[in-house]
Amino acid sequence: MNIVRTVELGPNERMTVVADKVALCEATAELIAKSAQEAIAARGRFTIALSGGSTPKQLYELLATEPWRDRLDWSKVHLFWGDERYVPPTDAQSNFRMTSEALISKISIPAKNIHRIPTQPYSPQSGANKYEDTLRALLGEHPQIDFNLLGVGTNGHTASLFPHRPTLEIRNRLVVADFIPEVNMDRITMTLPVINDSRLIVFLVSGADKAQVVHDVLRGPRQPEQLPSQLVHPAGGELIWLVDEAAAELVR
Ligand SMILES: O=C(O)C(O)[C@@H](O)[C@H](O)[C@H](O)COP(=O)(O)O
């Protein structure tokens, strides 16, 4: 991993800065491969929650090429999603569709290892309920996902936990649905307890347009209602902000 600098953010939390988006994807792929190896050795499988958005797409494409494709034992990898847009899986906005095109269609992974968030024909709320059941059935009452990949929006949202939404307060559900006025869409999202119980949480952030929000989340005053990403702190695991130089510019 070609690290430019590392910033300690707190116990079990750090920011790792790499040069650019290419280096960011390489570094994340390396982290995924290492976590997968450890999880499979310890527990026989690797569970990863994927995110949507433009940044991860390039990462998924990279994971589908050598050497990464062969380094991962896909038969023991279980794919989950941290959030989904409430659209059919064939829709251009679907996180599942994006991941399918970039990664799933190019690797050999058993269908039973792919756990997508249900959308239509279910309602948003029943899709969320069904996904919660899936998580409970596969991972128990208090799921500990091995690797939770997150992004941050320029407004501070992460997964589909948006500023000032009641979902930020929910502690007794694993998955919820929420209509997000600013994007005019229903979303289904893992809640903070699930995210924070993950063994490793990784924020993947790239580009100068993210520099201000990265600064505000990590160094600005605590205002979690405004900046939901400030609520992400591992309960017992580790948190890494993997950021390229342009996005890390304002954090010293
Ligand atoms: O489905 C989504 O849109 C997300 O999971 C979302 O939380 C995303 O991670 C951020 O909006 C950052 O997205 P970018 O990486 O595209 O900026």
The ligand as a MOL file (V3000), in Angstrom:
LIG
                    3D

  0  0  0     0  0            999 V3000
M  V30 BEGIN CTAB
M  V30 COUNTS 17 16 0 0 0
M  V30 BEGIN ATOM
M  V30 1 O -26.1320 4.3660 -2.4890 0
M  V30 2 C -25.4870 5.3310 -2.2000 0
M  V30 3 O -25.5070 6.3960 -2.8180 0
M  V30 4 C -24.6100 5.2380 -1.0300 0
M  V30 5 O -24.3150 4.0560 -0.4920 0
M  V30 6 C -24.0980 6.5050 -0.4430 0
M  V30 7 O -24.0940 6.5400 0.9390 0
M  V30 8 C -22.7160 6.8270 -1.0070 0
M  V30 9 O -21.7650 6.0030 -0.4340 0
M  V30 10 C -22.3710 8.2750 -0.7720 0
M  V30 11 O -23.4010 9.0590 -1.3150 0
M  V30 12 C -21.0590 8.6550 -1.4450 0
M  V30 13 O -21.1780 8.4150 -2.7940 0
M  V30 14 P -20.0040 8.7260 -3.8280 0
M  V30 15 O -18.9080 7.8110 -3.5030 0
M  V30 16 O -20.6420 8.4880 -5.1580 0
M  V30 17 O -19.6710 10.1690 -3.6390 0
M  V30 END ATOM
M  V30 BEGIN BOND
M  V30 1 2 1 2
M  V30 2 1 2 3
M  V30 3 1 2 4
M  V30 4 1 4 5
M  V30 5 1 4 6
M  V30 6 1 6 7
M  V30 7 1 6 8
M  V30 8 1 8 9
M  V30 9 1 8 10
M  V30 10 1 10 11
M  V30 11 1 10 12
M  V30 12 1 12 13
M  V30 13 1 13 14
M  V30 14 2 14 15
M  V30 15 1 14 16
M  V30 16 1 14 17
M  V30 END BOND
M  V30 END CTAB
M  END
